[in-house]
Amino acid sequence: MEVFNLTIKQLHKKLLDKEISAVELTKVFLSQIDKIDKNINAFLNVFNKSAVSQAEKIDKKISQGEKVSLLAGIPMALKDNILLKGEKCTAASKILENYIAPYDATCVEKLKKAGTIFLGKTNLDEFAMGSSTENSAFKITHNPQNLECVPGGSSGGSAAAVKANECVFSLGSDTGGSIRQPAALCGTVGLKPTYGAVSRYGLVAFASSLDQIGPLAKNVEDAEIVFNLIKGKDKKDSTSIDSKSGKSFSSLKDIKIGLPEEYFQEGINPGVEKMIKDFIKKIESQGSEVIEISLPHTKYAIPCYFLVSSSEASANLSRYDGIKYGKSNMQEEELNIIDTYLKTRGHGFGNEVKRRIMLGTYALSSGYYDAYYLRAQKVRALIKQDFEKAFEKVDIILTPTSPFTAFKIGEKVENSLSMYLADVFTAPTSMAGLPALSIPCGEIENLPVGLQIIGKSFREDEIFKAASLFEKIIND
């Protein structure tokens, strides 16, 4: 279908020119979901009736000559840990299986105002804890490029839906790499904004000092359009702030690129390393200045990330007890509140969530707080300082997004440490609160490889400008 290859701007023009209606466009994508999602499992819930109803309103506005936004009538998908009023928001967990969102997330409010069409909610690792979307309580999502492989995680459903042409774009959330890593493994574009660039209001919390909502799209331009709509300060989120304008890169010659030596060492797939290095040689030959840099505390990023994120998760998930939030397992004859808590949480949470709650609770417990959580936060400050020093010399930093391509479903389930290492190249930027974008850089044995572009705080515009130049070279 021709519409699957069109950008947001191209689709917008067709809608305005009445070459296609919003209803027709929406039904094309709903038909695609109906036809192929039984094999991919990207969606947990599809809004067949409400999506068409939304599209009818956009068609009416266009027919009456009303001005509509660039995203009006554009079908999208929403990760199922972002609240959409009146619809289920399960976070792919049994404990929230029947939870109905009572309000809209701020990003959803902005998309609704723009007239975007919500096609459905996408699958994820439970409470966004995982790197493969195998930890969902409801289904395992498959990589559209190879159905035997994982799509990455935790935003695997959102990435798979974009790759499989089941939506034009989607929203995911990124805590340690959960947008960028599935974007890399599925072959889409994915942005983790600067911490605070996008409001977290209405996002089911995993780790509050790390979580960020961001777009997944088929190309850089579409991702930028979506980000520019959802970004900005929000009075409902005190950590949110407006982004700044950065440098304007008109050509590759304007960009100073940092290449961290720590990202090209033991553990990276040789094919991935070669593909990234070959691309860097190509842009260097076309005028970009490439400078070798060092991020010495990168090696501590994974243990620090898991200590900090698990500690914050144990605090955030304490509310799901069957009384305040969550599906209760209390029987009529049971009056013991402790038994209710234990049964509810024991039945409602999956193994990975339980594992991280236990790790976080231990790290925050009396006698261990200073040795683990506080020390991890101190190292976090050092990781951030490494990036600040590097950005005194360079404009952006290039790395692989993932050390490997998509792995087989079930391959790493029994080895938690191996699974955690999937975030080895994405966790450092999360710890530093920096923006980073993953774009497809090529394929190895029909599996995509992602290139990660890291920028300065609140300078997403610089990342998008550089990524647009890189995208042209990759697509030539």
Protein Blocks (a to p, Z undefined) as FASTA:
>chain_A
ZZlmpcfklmmmmmmnopacfklmmmmmmmmmmmmmmmnomafbdcfklmmmmmmmmmmm
mmnopacdfkgoiacdddfkbccehiacekopaklmmaccfbdcfklmmmmmnopacfbd
cdddehhiajkopmpckbccddfklmkbcebjfklmmmmmmmnopafbdcdddfklpmmm
mmmmnopacddddehjaccehiacfblmlgccddddfbfklmmmmmmmmgccdfklmkbc
cdddddddfbfklpccdddfklmcghiafklmmmmmmmmmmmmmnopacdddddfklmmm
mmmmmmmmmmmmmmmmmmmnolmgocdfbdfklmbfklmmmmmmmmmpcfklmmmmmmmm
mmmpghjlmmmmmmmmmmmmmmmmmmmmmmmmmmbdcddfbfbdcddehklmmmmklmmm
mmmmmmmmmmnopacddddfbdeehiacdddddddehilmmmmmmmmmmmmmmmZZ
